[in-house]
Amino acid sequence: MTKMRFIATLDDKEHDIVVEDHGADDGYYTMTLDGQPYEVDAQLMKSQIVSMLIDHKSYDVDVERVSKEPLDGRLAVRVRGRVIRFEML
């Protein structure tokens, strides 16, 4: 099992994110956002959109890096027609 921890900044507020895979390369994860756990099934589609089931709800997610710089953590995420911009630290 692999555990990764991130800090995301959205609207000047930091959010703690922990992602744990379940030991297989199958797209199943547990993601904890600010202490709240979510079961996630994420599959990358040929179109580069990520199809996600989060707690049994379906989402198509498009993630774009804001900058080409490898250490720049700014992202734009489109979910259900809404774009959310944040920074991963």
RABELRA-V122622 format. One record per residue. N is the residue number from 1. RES is the residue in one small letter. PHI is phi in whole degrees, 0 to 359 (* if undefined). PSI is psi as a letter, one per 30 degrees, with the letter a starting at -180 (999 if undefined). NEAR is the number of other C-alpha atoms within 12 Angstrom. Layout:
BEGIN
n=N res=RES phi=PHI psi=PSI near=NEAR
n=N res=RES phi=PHI psi=PSI near=NEAR
END
This chain:
BEGIN
n=1 res=m phi=* psi=k near=13
n=2 res=t phi=250 psi=k near=16
n=3 res=k phi=239 psi=k near=16
n=4 res=m phi=238 psi=k near=16
n=5 res=r phi=240 psi=k near=20
n=6 res=f phi=228 psi=l near=21
n=7 res=i phi=238 psi=k near=23
n=8 res=a phi=246 psi=k near=24
n=9 res=t phi=252 psi=k near=20
n=10 res=l phi=225 psi=k near=19
n=11 res=d phi=53 psi=h near=11
n=12 res=d phi=64 psi=g near=11
n=13 res=k phi=242 psi=k near=13
n=14 res=e phi=273 psi=k near=17
n=15 res=h phi=236 psi=k near=22
n=16 res=d phi=269 psi=k near=22
n=17 res=i phi=235 psi=k near=24
n=18 res=v phi=237 psi=k near=24
n=19 res=v phi=242 psi=k near=28
n=20 res=e phi=238 psi=k near=26
n=21 res=d phi=276 psi=l near=23
n=22 res=h phi=256 psi=g near=18
n=23 res=g phi=89 psi=f near=13
n=24 res=a phi=232 psi=l near=11
n=25 res=d phi=270 psi=i near=14
n=26 res=d phi=243 psi=g near=13
n=27 res=g phi=87 psi=g near=24
n=28 res=y phi=265 psi=k near=25
n=29 res=y phi=220 psi=l near=29
n=30 res=t phi=248 psi=k near=29
n=31 res=m phi=244 psi=k near=30
n=32 res=t phi=248 psi=k near=25
n=33 res=l phi=246 psi=j near=21
n=34 res=d phi=51 psi=h near=18
n=35 res=g phi=89 psi=f near=13
n=36 res=q phi=263 psi=j near=15
n=37 res=p phi=278 psi=k near=18
n=38 res=y phi=224 psi=k near=23
n=39 res=e phi=270 psi=k near=25
n=40 res=v phi=233 psi=k near=28
n=41 res=d phi=241 psi=j near=28
n=42 res=a phi=240 psi=k near=28
n=43 res=q phi=230 psi=k near=24
n=44 res=l phi=280 psi=k near=17
n=45 res=m phi=272 psi=l near=14
n=46 res=k phi=301 psi=f near=8
n=47 res=s phi=283 psi=g near=12
n=48 res=q phi=73 psi=g near=14
n=49 res=i phi=273 psi=k near=19
n=50 res=v phi=263 psi=k near=25
n=51 res=s phi=269 psi=k near=26
n=52 res=m phi=233 psi=k near=26
n=53 res=l phi=250 psi=j near=22
n=54 res=i phi=241 psi=j near=24
n=55 res=d phi=50 psi=h near=19
n=56 res=h phi=71 psi=g near=12
n=57 res=k phi=249 psi=k near=14
n=58 res=s phi=268 psi=k near=18
n=59 res=y phi=220 psi=k near=23
n=60 res=d phi=255 psi=k near=25
n=61 res=v phi=239 psi=k near=27
n=62 res=d phi=246 psi=j near=26
n=63 res=v phi=249 psi=k near=24
n=64 res=e phi=232 psi=k near=23
n=65 res=r phi=284 psi=k near=21
n=66 res=v phi=284 psi=e near=19
n=67 res=s phi=233 psi=l near=13
n=68 res=k phi=278 psi=f near=11
n=69 res=e phi=294 psi=k near=10
n=70 res=p phi=296 psi=f near=10
n=71 res=l phi=264 psi=g near=13
n=72 res=d phi=275 psi=j near=15
n=73 res=g phi=268 psi=g near=22
n=74 res=r phi=284 psi=k near=24
n=75 res=l phi=229 psi=l near=26
n=76 res=a phi=240 psi=k near=21
n=77 res=v phi=241 psi=k near=25
n=78 res=r phi=254 psi=k near=21
n=79 res=v phi=226 psi=k near=20
n=80 res=r phi=51 psi=h near=14
n=81 res=g phi=82 psi=f near=11
n=82 res=r phi=252 psi=k near=14
n=83 res=v phi=258 psi=k near=15
n=84 res=i phi=244 psi=k near=23
n=85 res=r phi=251 psi=k near=23
n=86 res=f phi=209 psi=l near=26
n=87 res=e phi=236 psi=k near=26
n=88 res=m phi=264 psi=k near=24
n=89 res=l phi=259 psi=999 near=18
END
